[in-house]
């Protein structure tokens, strides 16, 4: 996804796509695992996002933070987006510049 800006903070999102080859339940679990593996292989192990979500400026409504990564320039959250009338349930990464 292209880089965007909210509240003077640049951010982007990384989503796994299903292309309907998996059932929604299988996709949800596999996409979460794939995003965690991507982060583990490139950044390291994630920490609990429990008290970290408030340090982010671009977290939308209707999501829950699960894991958190950080380096000198970037903060990353694994978010769980809950289903609504207009969107499906999914996991994705929110990447924000510090």
Secondary structure, 3 states (H helix, E strand, C coil): CCCEEECCEEEEEEECCCCCCCCHHHHHHHHHHHHHHHHHHHCCCCEECCCCHHHCCCCCCCEEEEEEEECCCEEEEEEEECCCCCCCCEEEEEEEEC
